[in-house]
């Protein structure tokens, strides 16, 4: 089972590089936003896999905090791109 988790971990890291490429070379801003969201989801997946491998479950808390900050950042960026004030 540990080999399977290691393969999953390497696959997640490889997919993170694809997302970073899309963030840098994305043709439009919405493409970059989606890539940042997917990157955040992949980071949470990496945190969960590392927590399972090392048997330290506090790492999942780091993943939860990451996804909450990612969600708030996405909402803020979407409001900014729609040219509305943040309090609307």
GULUMPA-211566 format. One record per residue (C-alpha): residue number from 1; x negated, y negated, z negated. Coordinates in nm, 4 decimals. Layout:
+-----+----------+----------+----------+
:  nr :       c1 :       c2 :       c3 :
+-----+----------+----------+----------+
: NUM :        X :        Y :        Z :
...
+-----+----------+----------+----------+
REM end
This chain:
+-----+----------+----------+----------+
:  nr :       c1 :       c2 :       c3 :
+-----+----------+----------+----------+
:   1 :   0.0000 :   0.0000 :   0.0000 :
:   2 :  -0.2912 :  -0.2335 :  -0.0694 :
:   3 :  -0.4153 :  -0.1983 :   0.2898 :
:   4 :  -0.0698 :  -0.2916 :   0.4169 :
:   5 :  -0.0652 :  -0.6032 :   0.1973 :
:   6 :  -0.4118 :  -0.7021 :   0.3197 :
:   7 :  -0.2958 :  -0.6708 :   0.6809 :
:   8 :   0.0067 :  -0.8864 :   0.6005 :
:   9 :  -0.2166 :  -1.1431 :   0.4331 :
:  10 :  -0.4463 :  -1.1686 :   0.7351 :
:  11 :  -0.1467 :  -1.1943 :   0.9681 :
:  12 :  -0.0023 :  -1.4791 :   0.7594 :
:  13 :  -0.3334 :  -1.6657 :   0.7688 :
:  14 :  -0.3574 :  -1.6198 :   1.1468 :
:  15 :  -0.0046 :  -1.7536 :   1.1891 :
:  16 :  -0.1012 :  -2.0562 :   0.9774 :
:  17 :  -0.3673 :  -2.1416 :   1.2334 :
:  18 :  -0.1073 :  -2.1254 :   1.5122 :
:  19 :   0.1127 :  -2.3648 :   1.3143 :
:  20 :  -0.1777 :  -2.6019 :   1.2579 :
:  21 :  -0.2439 :  -2.5993 :   1.6315 :
:  22 :   0.1195 :  -2.6943 :   1.6941 :
:  23 :   0.0945 :  -2.9739 :   1.4369 :
:  24 :  -0.2107 :  -3.1172 :   1.6121 :
:  25 :  -0.1085 :  -3.0593 :   1.9749 :
:  26 :   0.2692 :  -3.0778 :   1.9452 :
:  27 :   0.4182 :  -3.2752 :   2.2315 :
:  28 :   0.6850 :  -3.4411 :   2.0179 :
:  29 :   0.7283 :  -3.5380 :   1.6544 :
:  30 :   1.0162 :  -3.2917 :   1.5940 :
:  31 :   0.7890 :  -3.0103 :   1.7139 :
:  32 :   0.5323 :  -3.1172 :   1.4594 :
:  33 :   0.7976 :  -3.1315 :   1.1862 :
:  34 :   0.9095 :  -2.7765 :   1.2598 :
:  35 :   0.5483 :  -2.6582 :   1.2580 :
:  36 :   0.4900 :  -2.8198 :   0.9187 :
:  37 :   0.8020 :  -2.6498 :   0.7812 :
:  38 :   0.6936 :  -2.3126 :   0.9138 :
:  39 :   0.3460 :  -2.3708 :   0.7716 :
:  40 :   0.5010 :  -2.4296 :   0.4293 :
:  41 :   0.6999 :  -2.1076 :   0.4542 :
:  42 :   0.3862 :  -1.9168 :   0.5516 :
:  43 :   0.1961 :  -2.0626 :   0.2560 :
:  44 :   0.4701 :  -1.9413 :   0.0222 :
:  45 :   0.4432 :  -1.5973 :   0.1814 :
:  46 :   0.0685 :  -1.6016 :   0.1250 :
:  47 :   0.1233 :  -1.6970 :  -0.2392 :
:  48 :   0.3636 :  -1.4067 :  -0.2883 :
:  49 :   0.1291 :  -1.1562 :  -0.1254 :
:  50 :  -0.1641 :  -1.2780 :  -0.3356 :
:  51 :   0.0544 :  -1.2576 :  -0.6477 :
:  52 :   0.1414 :  -0.8968 :  -0.5687 :
:  53 :  -0.2177 :  -0.7989 :  -0.4915 :
:  54 :  -0.3677 :  -0.9649 :  -0.8002 :
:  55 :  -0.0672 :  -0.8934 :  -1.0276 :
:  56 :  -0.0609 :  -1.2562 :  -1.1429 :
:  57 :   0.2966 :  -1.3694 :  -1.1042 :
:  58 :   0.2314 :  -1.7345 :  -1.1916 :
:  59 :   0.1126 :  -1.7790 :  -0.8318 :
:  60 :   0.4752 :  -1.7460 :  -0.7219 :
:  61 :   0.5465 :  -2.0621 :  -0.9220 :
:  62 :   0.2890 :  -2.2419 :  -0.7090 :
:  63 :   0.4718 :  -2.1211 :  -0.3984 :
:  64 :   0.8052 :  -2.2437 :  -0.5325 :
:  65 :   0.6589 :  -2.5866 :  -0.6085 :
:  66 :   0.5065 :  -2.5963 :  -0.2585 :
:  67 :   0.8388 :  -2.5204 :  -0.0878 :
:  68 :   1.0239 :  -2.7819 :  -0.2949 :
:  69 :   0.7691 :  -3.0486 :  -0.2010 :
:  70 :   0.7842 :  -2.9369 :   0.1618 :
:  71 :   1.1620 :  -2.9711 :   0.1632 :
:  72 :   1.1512 :  -3.3192 :   0.0116 :
:  73 :   0.8833 :  -3.4238 :   0.2601 :
:  74 :   1.0884 :  -3.2936 :   0.5513 :
:  75 :   1.3942 :  -3.4862 :   0.4382 :
:  76 :   1.1903 :  -3.8024 :   0.3960 :
:  77 :   1.0275 :  -3.7706 :   0.7363 :
:  78 :   1.3621 :  -3.7016 :   0.9034 :
:  79 :   1.5090 :  -4.0147 :   0.7450 :
:  80 :   1.2072 :  -4.2176 :   0.8544 :
:  81 :   1.2276 :  -4.0917 :   1.2126 :
:  82 :   1.5991 :  -4.1674 :   1.2319 :
:  83 :   1.5114 :  -4.5304 :   1.1463 :
:  84 :   1.7355 :  -4.5337 :   0.8385 :
:  85 :   1.6513 :  -4.6524 :   0.4908 :
:  86 :   1.5586 :  -4.3871 :   0.2393 :
:  87 :   1.8495 :  -4.4744 :   0.0110 :
:  88 :   2.1237 :  -4.4158 :   0.2707 :
+-----+----------+----------+----------+
REM end
